[in-house]
Amino acid sequence: MNDLNHELGVAMKTGKLVLGYKNVSKLLLTGSPKLVIVSDSSPKKAKESMLYYSQMAGVKCIKAKETSLELGSHCGKPFPVSAIAVIDPGDSDILG
């Protein structure tokens, strides 16, 4: 994956992302995202459950080195984002 900051910005503008631990968890149980990104500062239990749900759904899960605040900033949001699900990458190369 290229620069996460750039790729998330492009994906936000041209694709479809779901933000937040609860929303991503529900999506993993009911839908099928193409990629899940979990922030480094997420609680241990949240990270473990995201990894577990992703594994059960057969979806790649990335543990980002960025904090929740940094992930939120990359997505253009003024709040922390602990988890991101990529449904449609749009013009970004976030899946590659």
C-alpha positions in Angstrom: 0.0 0.0 0.0 1.2 3.4 -0.9 0.9 6.4 1.5 -2.0 5.6 3.8 -2.9 9.3 4.2 -3.2 9.9 0.5 -5.0 6.7 -0.3 -7.6 7.2 2.5 -8.2 10.7 1.2 -8.8 9.5 -2.4 -11.0 6.6 -1.1 -13.1 9.1 0.9 -13.7 11.3 -2.2 -14.2 8.6 -4.8 -15.1 5.4 -3.0 -17.2 4.3 -0.1 -15.8 3.8 3.5 -17.5 3.0 6.7 -16.0 4.6 9.8 -16.1 3.5 13.5 -15.7 0.3 15.5 -19.4 -0.4 15.9 -20.3 0.3 12.2 -17.4 -1.8 11.0 -18.3 -4.7 13.3 -21.8 -4.7 12.1 -20.6 -4.6 8.5 -18.3 -7.6 9.0 -21.2 -9.6 10.4 -23.7 -8.7 7.8 -21.8 -7.4 4.7 -18.5 -8.0 3.1 -16.0 -5.1 3.1 -12.9 -5.5 1.0 -10.5 -4.2 3.6 -10.5 -3.3 7.3 -8.1 -0.9 8.9 -7.7 -0.7 12.7 -5.9 2.1 14.5 -2.9 1.5 16.8 -4.6 3.3 19.7 -7.8 1.2 19.7 -8.4 -0.8 22.8 -6.8 -4.2 22.8 -10.2 -5.9 23.0 -11.5 -3.9 20.0 -8.4 -4.8 17.9 -8.7 -8.5 18.8 -12.4 -8.6 17.9 -11.8 -6.7 14.6 -9.1 -9.2 13.7 -11.3 -12.1 14.6 -14.4 -10.9 12.7 -12.2 -10.1 9.7 -10.7 -13.5 9.8 -14.1 -15.2 10.0 -15.4 -13.0 7.1 -12.3 -13.7 5.0 -11.4 -10.0 4.8 -7.9 -8.6 5.0 -7.3 -6.6 8.2 -4.5 -4.0 8.6 -3.3 -2.8 11.9 -2.3 0.8 11.1 0.6 2.5 12.9 -1.5 5.7 13.1 -3.6 6.7 16.2 -7.3 7.1 16.0 -6.9 10.8 15.8 -4.5 10.5 12.9 -6.8 8.1 11.0 -9.7 10.5 11.5 -7.6 13.3 10.2 -6.6 11.2 7.1 -10.3 10.7 6.4 -11.0 14.5 6.8 -12.9 14.1 10.0 -12.4 16.2 13.1 -12.8 13.2 15.4 -11.0 9.9 16.2 -11.7 6.9 14.0 -10.7 3.6 15.5 -11.7 1.4 12.5 -12.4 1.8 8.8 -14.0 -0.6 6.4 -13.4 -0.1 2.7 -16.5 -1.1 0.7 -15.5 0.5 -2.6 -11.9 1.8 -3.0 -12.9 4.2 -5.8 -9.9 5.6 -7.6 -7.5 4.8 -4.7 -4.9 2.1 -4.6 -5.7 1.3 -1.0 -6.3 -2.4 -1.7 -3.0 -2.9 -3.5 
